[in-house]
Amino acid sequence: MARRRRVYEGKAKVLYEGPEPGTLVQYFKDDATAFNNQKKAIITGKGVLNNRISEYLMLRLGEIGIPTHFIRRLNMREQLIREVEIIPIEVVVRNYAAGSLAKRFGLEEGSLLPRSIVEYYYKSDELGDPMVTEEHITAFGWATYQDIDEMLNLALRINDFLSGLFTGVGLRLVDFKVEFGRLWDEEDMRIVLADELSPDNMRLWDARTGERFDKDRFRLDLGNVQEGYAEIARRLGILPEAGVRDLRRSESLQ
Ligand code: UDP
């Protein structure tokens, strides 16, 4: 790992300088955090599963014309991505009530929302990611109305596609969070899907039983977190060949 310069370290990922200008290597760690960093743990094999799941979902989205930062997976824990300027807004799309929405409005967890609801949060650990409106986003210069429009359209297309994809494998996409980045091509600026798409950022329940397979297993101390992520990968048909047992050793694998 010493061969590359570290550009940024987040809670679940590290970014290294890429092999060519304008590229980065995104490394997936096993670290899990919740409740604004108050709860922490290592979930063995999580990074390997998230790398694989995120690769798969970004590729599928790319095929339907959603621009993403993803270039290719390099190994068990790393993927090559385009360097983008991250827009400091977390875009959350919800189909069913859960988590903070259920709490805020006193809704029963799992109840179907009248329509998909999109929310924006300002990315700031110090402030605990406060919810913001278009007013805050544009007034503070985080993004323009045009950027917001683009992010909203992309988020809704992503939601439609992923909802169908997961329904096909018996999973219900309850909600998810996405981040976008600006990518410059000469004078042209494009907004592309960035960060990751994994069970760390989405709620996925069994469509029949309501069993949770995502990060709520960690947040709510439900246990078997890695097994939940592996079940999602298994249903998508992408469980790493090594299988779950061998994920423990994967740190050293290239
Ligand atoms: N989410 C995320 N990062 C955050 C906050 C939320 O990826 O910092 C995801 C979360 O996994 C869920 C969706 O966004 O799929 C909605 O989360 P919610 O607002 O309910 O927050 P939570 O109660 O999960 O903290």
Residues whose N, C-alpha, C, O or C-beta is under 5 A from the ligand:
A	BS01	UDP	V92 A98 G99 S100 L101 D175 F176 K177 D200 N201 M202 R203
